[in-house]
């Protein structure tokens, strides 16, 4: 197994997975108006989730782990100055935010601006 930074593990296990839940068969998300699967994934291997897709829990965990690291953590380290110096809990919260409203949304957020200034508590 790949060893990821603590913020990736914390975001995945404590924030994203419990909130999103696990779905092994693609289902229609009435809020986002698209299919999702696993832990709220709308893309698998860069392609949209479609009706009839199925995965095992092990497959979902592998897909999710790769996406959290590659699609959210790494881009945040590039787009938010000092990201890796933030407390692990702040990094995890920002990874979770990016998972829901995108890396650009997180990078441009007030939360990111405050963290860059060392203001990690409201």
C-alpha positions as CSV (number, residue, x, y, z in Angstrom):
1,X,0.0,0.0,0.0
2,X,1.0,3.6,-0.7
3,X,1.9,5.7,2.4
4,X,0.2,9.1,2.1
5,X,0.7,12.3,4.2
6,X,-1.2,12.3,7.4
7,X,-3.6,15.1,6.1
8,X,-4.7,12.8,3.3
9,X,-5.5,9.9,5.6
10,X,-7.3,12.2,8.1
11,X,-9.3,13.9,5.3
12,X,-10.3,10.6,3.8
13,X,-11.1,8.6,6.9
14,X,-12.5,11.2,9.2
15,X,-14.1,13.8,7.0
16,X,-14.9,12.6,3.5
17,X,-15.8,8.8,3.8
18,X,-18.2,9.2,6.7
19,X,-19.9,12.2,5.0
20,X,-20.1,10.7,1.5
21,X,-20.8,7.1,2.5
22,X,-20.0,4.1,0.3
23,X,-22.1,3.1,-2.7
24,X,-20.9,0.1,-4.8
25,X,-23.4,0.7,-7.6
26,X,-23.7,3.9,-9.6
27,X,-26.7,6.0,-8.5
28,X,-28.2,9.2,-9.6
29,X,-27.4,12.2,-7.3
30,X,-30.4,14.4,-7.5
31,X,-28.4,17.4,-6.1
32,X,-25.5,17.4,-8.5
33,X,-27.6,15.9,-11.3
34,X,-25.1,13.2,-12.3
35,X,-24.2,9.7,-11.4
36,X,-21.8,8.9,-8.6
37,X,-20.3,5.8,-7.0
38,X,-18.0,4.7,-4.2
39,X,-17.4,7.7,-1.9
40,X,-19.3,10.3,-4.0
41,X,-16.9,10.0,-7.0
42,X,-18.4,11.4,-10.2
43,X,-15.3,10.5,-12.3
44,X,-13.4,7.2,-12.5
45,X,-10.2,7.3,-14.5
46,X,-11.1,10.7,-15.7
47,X,-14.4,9.6,-17.2
48,X,-17.9,10.3,-15.8
49,X,-19.6,7.6,-13.8
50,X,-22.5,6.0,-15.8
51,X,-25.5,4.0,-14.9
52,X,-24.8,0.3,-14.3
53,X,-21.2,0.8,-13.1
54,X,-20.3,-1.4,-10.1
55,X,-17.1,-1.7,-7.9
56,X,-16.1,-3.7,-4.9
57,X,-15.2,-1.9,-1.7
58,X,-11.5,-2.7,-2.3
59,X,-11.8,-1.1,-5.8
60,X,-13.6,2.0,-4.4
61,X,-10.9,2.4,-1.7
62,X,-8.1,2.2,-4.3
63,X,-9.9,4.7,-6.6
64,X,-10.6,7.1,-3.7
65,X,-7.1,7.0,-2.2
66,X,-5.5,7.8,-5.6
67,X,-7.9,10.7,-6.3
68,X,-7.6,12.3,-2.9
69,X,-3.8,12.4,-3.2
70,X,-3.4,13.1,-6.9
71,X,-6.5,15.3,-7.6
72,X,-6.7,17.2,-4.4
73,X,-3.7,17.1,-2.1
74,X,-1.0,17.6,-4.7
75,X,-2.8,20.5,-6.5
76,X,-3.4,22.2,-3.2
77,X,0.3,22.0,-2.3
78,X,0.9,23.9,-5.6
79,X,-1.9,26.4,-5.4
80,X,-1.9,27.4,-1.8
81,X,1.4,28.9,-0.6
82,X,2.6,27.2,2.6
83,X,0.0,24.4,2.4
84,X,2.3,21.7,3.8
85,X,3.2,23.9,6.7
86,X,-0.4,24.3,7.9
87,X,-1.5,22.0,10.8
88,X,-2.5,18.6,9.6
89,X,-6.1,19.2,10.7
90,X,-6.2,22.4,8.5
91,X,-4.7,20.6,5.5
92,X,-7.3,17.8,6.0
93,X,-10.2,20.3,6.2
94,X,-9.0,22.0,3.0
95,X,-8.6,18.7,1.2
96,X,-12.2,17.9,2.2
97,X,-13.4,21.3,1.0
98,X,-11.6,20.8,-2.3
99,X,-13.3,17.4,-2.7
100,X,-16.7,19.1,-2.5
101,X,-16.2,22.4,-4.3
102,X,-13.0,22.0,-6.2
103,X,-9.3,22.9,-5.9
104,X,-9.8,26.3,-7.4
105,X,-12.6,27.1,-5.0
106,X,-10.5,26.0,-2.0
107,X,-7.4,27.8,-3.2
108,X,-9.4,31.0,-3.6
109,X,-11.3,30.7,-0.4
110,X,-11.2,32.9,2.7
111,X,-10.2,29.7,4.7
112,X,-7.0,29.4,2.5
113,X,-6.2,33.1,2.8
114,X,-6.5,32.9,6.6
115,X,-4.4,29.8,6.8
116,X,-1.7,31.5,4.8
117,X,-1.7,34.2,7.4
118,X,-1.4,31.7,10.2
119,X,-5.0,32.2,11.3
120,X,-6.2,28.7,11.7
121,X,-8.9,29.2,14.2
122,X,-12.0,31.4,13.8
